[in-house]
Structure formats: C-alpha cells, structure tokens
Amino acid sequence: MKVLHIIPSMEIGGAQRLLSDLLPLQMKQADVTLLVFKSVNNALVDKLVEAGVKVISLEVKNVYNPLIIFKLKKYIKGYDVVHVHLFPALYWVAFASGSVEGKLIFTEHSTSNSRRGKRWLLPLERLVYGKYSEVVSISPQTRTALNLWLGRECSREVILNGINVESFAGAASGVQSSGSIVMVSRFAPSKDQETVIRAMRYIDADVRLKFVGDGPLMAKNIELAESLGLAHRIDFIGAADDVARYIAEAKVGVQSSHWEGFGLTAVEIMACGRPVVASDVPGLKQVVQDAGLLFKAGDPEELARTVNSLLGDEQLYLQTARSCAERAAEYDIKKTAEGYWRVYNG
C-alpha cells in the first residue's frame, strides 16, 4: 500500500508531533511519503527521514496561496491513500481531489477554529469536507463539534492521538526534577500562555516558569511578562527538539488552552511521570480528568492555587504523578496506528 500524508509544514505542533511518531510505524506496513507545502529543518523531520519516510516539499513561501492547488495535482496521483492534516491543506487538497486515485482521508485535529461560526462559510465548508472519503476526529469532542458545525454526520470515526509512551517514560527515568513549571505549546490563538503568566503572581516566588515553543503570539506574551514584572521568573525557550527533557526537568506540567481537540502535550507530560494541570476545556478535559488536575480556563488564580497545592503537598503530588503515568499508557501510538490502518483498509 502507498500512503501519502499532506500537512502545511512540520513546524512543531501537536499534529506534527503525532506524524513524527505515527509515520515510522506505518512504514512497517506501507510505503509512506510526507508532502509539506513549506519545508522546515528540525528533529521531527530528521526522525522521519531516518525511518525511511520520503519527505517532499513544494517549497512555497505562503501556505495560503491557492495556486498550491495546481502544484498538488501532479503529486497526489498514484497513492492508495492520501491522508490530509490541518488547514489550509484541508481546502487545497479537496479542490485538487480529482487527481486522487485512492481513498482521501482528513484528520480533524481541533474542536474549534477561526472558520467556525462564520455562517457564510458553511456551504463552502460542507463542500470541502464532502470531498473526503473519511473524516477522522482525534476525540469524541472533536467529532461532536465538527458535526454540529456542519449540521450533519460528516465525521464518524474517532481515533485517539497517541505518543511513544516508552520514549517519554525513558527520557524521564533518573532525571531529578527541579521546582520549575513547564508549558510546551506554540504561541497560537488556541493556546493560553497569558493565563499562566498571570498566575505566576500568585505562585511561590522561588518557582520558575519555562515556555517551550514559538509562534506568532510569543512577542505579545514576552511583553506581558515584562509589564507584570515577572520576566525574571519566566524563560521563553523557543522551539526545542528535546521536549521530553524539558518536561522531565520540571516539577509540574501545565497545559493552558482556549480550546483543544485532544491535548497531546498533556499526555507527554503524564508519560514523563509529572503531574499535569490543564484547562477545563473539551478534548483536553477528557484526557486529563481523574488523573491530572483541572482549572477553569482563563482563571489565573485557580491555576495558581492548583499548582501551589501540588508543590506544597508531597502526598498529593506523588498520587497525581502516579495517576498521570497510568493514564498516559492508554494513549500509546501503537493503538493510533492500528486505528488508521483499519480505516485505510476499510
């Protein structure tokens, strides 16, 4: 079987990290190629190349340029499965889909996006999603949100995201955690680093906060930290390849979001045996609930109280860490790979 995955770029994010773990497993059963609109060089791409995955780049400067449709037509022929991830690849491949000879699959990675709620876009959205043989959602909440928006059962399949649990657990083995807090996420509209920064006003003064990731809203958050007089307690690491190391070195992991489809980073934190404190939003809530701890989204004082309770109560900390490690085992990438293989062959 020949499988082509398409994603706008491999800039570090949840969907990209999923592909970096999923595609090497799929290589054991299929001939797998990854096509990106815009190339980047990072550890995620290196991992795929080392696993034998062929990576093709269209080398475009602007991933939103509709002329990409015409470039795609010559690349998407001859595959048994064309598997698409994220916007605007969702649109451009749909408009080029006449060249697809096999199954056309899209994975919905989020419960919300900037297009939702714009009623004038709904006919176009229905047309685009209707081009796909199967729309897979990464959580039941993601499926529900998409189907409500489109007004019909567009997505039937749910395949939960997964990670290489053994790899993250191994990275944390023997690592002595410091008193720091870590959040690993892009600085993007769906994420809420601002609430974490504001929470630092109420968190013990000797605790440092580390942000791992970059993105368009990073400068705005740096300015906020400076305006609140917190810059000396907060490290903006930027994009990093060794995410597991930063998580393992932290005492607590935070996932603060306005919305999430799943919460892959929360699973990574739990797999490292660290307690996770997460926003109480659909998708993320279901991953963390009854293992890690939740706080009301956008509430810095509640976030601070939750973090302080973990740092100040060793029994609570150890119990939460154990529960998180047990929960992470439910989200192994092997289960994700099995789910997609079933869809490909269905």
N, C-alpha and C positions, 0 to 999 in steps of 0.2 A: 504494500500500500504506500502511495506517495501522498504526503501531507504537507501543505503549505500554511504556515501561520503568518498573519499580517498584523502589524502594530505600527502606529505612527513613529515611535522611536523607542529605544531601550534606555532612555533616561530613567534613573532609579525611581521606582514607584511600586505599588502593590502588584499590579498586573505584570509588570516587567520581572519582578522577583519570582512570581508564580511561573512564568515561562522559563526562567533560568533553571528551575528545578524540574518542571514538567517535561520539557523537550528532550533532555538527556534520557529520561525514562522511556519516552515514546520512540527514541532511536533504536531501542531493543526490539521493537515490533514493526517499525516502519521506516521509510526513507523520509526524513524530516528536513524541511527548509524553512528559514525565517526570512521574511521580507519586511524591511523597515523603510519608511519614507525618508527619514533623516538619520544619518549614522552618528553614533557616539562610541567612544572607546572607554570601556570600563570593565570591571570584573565580571559583570553579568554576561557581557558579550564574550569575554575570554573563556568563561566556563562553557558556553555553548559551542564555541569553536573547538575547544579541547575535546568535547564529547562527540565531535564529528558532525554537528549541525551546520549545514551550509547557510551562511548569512548573506543576504543580498540587500543592498541599499539603493534606493532611487536617487539619492544624493540631491534632494530638493532642499531649498532654503526655508520655504514656507509650507508646512504640512497642511495648511488650509487652502492651498491653491487647487481649484477644481481641475486644472489641467492634468493633475495626477491621475485622473480617471483614464485618460488616453494612454499614459505610461503603463498603467496596471494591466490593460487588456492583453499585452504580449507576455506578461509574467504569470498570469493566473490560469493559463491553459495547461492541460496535461496532468492535473492532480486529481486524485480520488477524493480528497477533502481539502477545502480551503476554509481555514479557521481564522476568524477576524476578531480583533480585540480593540476596544476603545474608539471614541470619536476623534477625528473625522474619518478614520478608516471605515467605520460603520457605513457612512454615506458613500464614500468614493468607490468602495468595492461593490456596494449594491448597484450603483449606476454603471459599473463595468461588468456586472454579473453575467451578461450574455456570453462572455468568453469562458465562464466556469463550466467545466465538463462533468465535475463530480458534485458531491454534497457541499453546500455553502452553509457554514455554521458561524454564529456570532455568540460571544460570551458577554453577557451584561454584568458589568463589574461594580455597579453602584445603585443605591436606592434613589438617587436624585442627580440632576444635572441642570445646567443653565437653560436647557431647552424645555424642560418640564414646566407646565403652567402657561406657556405661550400658545394659546388655543389656535392661533393662525398657523402654527407649525404642525398641528395634529394630522392633517391629511398627508403631509409630506412624511411625517414620522411613520404613519401606518403603511405608506407605500414602501419606504425603505426597509422597515423590519419585515414586511411581507415578502421581500426578495430572498430571505434566508430559509433554508430547509429546516433549520432548528435554531431556536434561540435558547441558550443555556444561561441560567441565572446562578450566581455564586452563593445565594442563600434564599430561603423561602421569602424573606422580607423583600429582597431584590425582585423576585418574581412577582410578588403581590403589587409592589409599587409600579412596575412596568406595565402589568396587565391593567391596572386601574387607569394609568395614564392613557394607554392606547384604547381602552374601552372594550377589550376582547382578550381572549386567552392566546396571546402571542407566544409567551414562554411557558412551556410545560415542564421542561427538565430543570432540576436543581442538582448541581454538582458542587459540593463544598470545596472551597480552596484548601490547599494543603501546603505543608513545608517539609523539608527534610529534618524531621524531629531529631534524629540521631545526631546530625551535624551540629545543631544548636545546643543540644544537651552536652555533646562532647566539647564544644567550644567553651562552655561554662565550667566544665569539670576542673576542679582545683584552683579556680580563679577566686581570689578574695575580693568580695565586693566592697566598694567604698561607700561613703554616705551620700552619694550623688543620686539625682533623679535623671532619667533619660527619656526623651521622646524622639522616636525615629519616624519621620514623615516629611514629605515635601511641603514646602510653604505654598499651599494652594488653597483655593476657596473652600474645599470640603474639610480642611483641617483647621484646628482652632488652637494654635500655639499662643494666641493672645491671652486666653484664659489661664494658661499655665504660667505665663509671665506674671500676670496679675496675682496669681495665687502665691507667688514667691514672697509677697509682702507679709503673708501670714504663716509661712513655713519657717521652721527653726533656722536661725541666721547662719549656722555653720554648714548648711546643706547647699550644694551646688546643683545647678540645672544644666544639662547638656542637650542641645538640639542637634540631631544628626539628620542632614538633608538640606537641599536647597530649593529654590523655586521663586516665582515672581513676587511673593509677599514677604520674602526674607528681610529686605531692607526696612520695610514698614515695621516689622517686629523688633528689629535691632533698635530702631528709633524709639519704640515704646519702652523697651528695657532701659534705655538711657534716660528717657523722660521721667521714669519712675525711680531712678536712682538705683537700679538693680543690675546694671551692666557688669559690675564687678563680681556678681554671683552667677552669671549666665554665660555659657560657652556656646557660640554658634559654630559648630564644627564644619558645616557644609556637607556636600555629598561625600560619602565614605564607602569603600568597598567592604571593609570588615565590620559589618553591622553587628554580628554576634559578639564581637569583642567589646564594643561599647555597651551592649546590653549586659553582658556578664560582669563588667566592671561596676555597674550601677547597683544601687540597693533596691530601687523601685523603678518600674517602667510605667510611663503614662501614655495613654492614647486618647487625646482630646480632639474630638471631631464635631463638626456641624452635622454631617451625615456620612454614612459608610455603607458599602454593600456587604462587607464581611468583617474586616478587621484583621488582616494578615499579620500586621506588626504585633498585635496583641498576642497572637499565637506564638510568634517568635519569642516574645518576652517570656511567656509561660513556659515554652520549651527550654529556655535557659534556666528555669527554676527560680525566676524572680517574680514577685507579686506584681500584678498589673492593676492599675487604676484607670478606668475608662469611662468615657461619656455614656450616659444612658440614652443612646440613640439606636433605632432599629438597625439590625445587622450586626453591629458591634456588641450591643447588649446581649444578644443571644449567644455569642461566642464566649463572653466573659462571665455572665451571670452564674452565681453559685460556685464560682471558682475564684476569680479575682473580685475586686471591689468596684462599684459603680458610683458615679456622682452625677448630679443634674448638669446637663450640658450647658456651658456658658456661665457656671457658678463658681468663681474662683475661691470663695470662702469654703464651700463644701468640699471642693477638691483639696484645699489645704488641710482641712480637718481630717479627711480620709488619709492623706499622706502622713500627717503627723501621728495618726493612730497606729499606722504600721511601723513607723520609725520608733515610736515610744513604747510599744508592747511587743516584746520578743515572741511571746506565745502566739499572738495573732499573726505576726509576721511569718513565723515558721509554718503555721497551719495554712495560711493563704498561699505560701510558696509551694507547699506540697499539693494543694488542690489545683493550683495552676499547672504544675508539671503533669498531673494526671489528666487534666483536661486537654492539654496540648497533644497527648498521644492519640486523641480521637481525630486529629486533623493531619494525618500523615499523607504526604504527597503521593504515596503509592495508591491510596484509595481514590484520590483525584484522577490519577492516570487511568485507573480501571474504569471509572465513570465515563471519561471521554472516549475510551476505546469502545465501550458499549454503544455510545452514540454514533461513533464513526461507522460501526458495523451494523447498526440498527436499520 
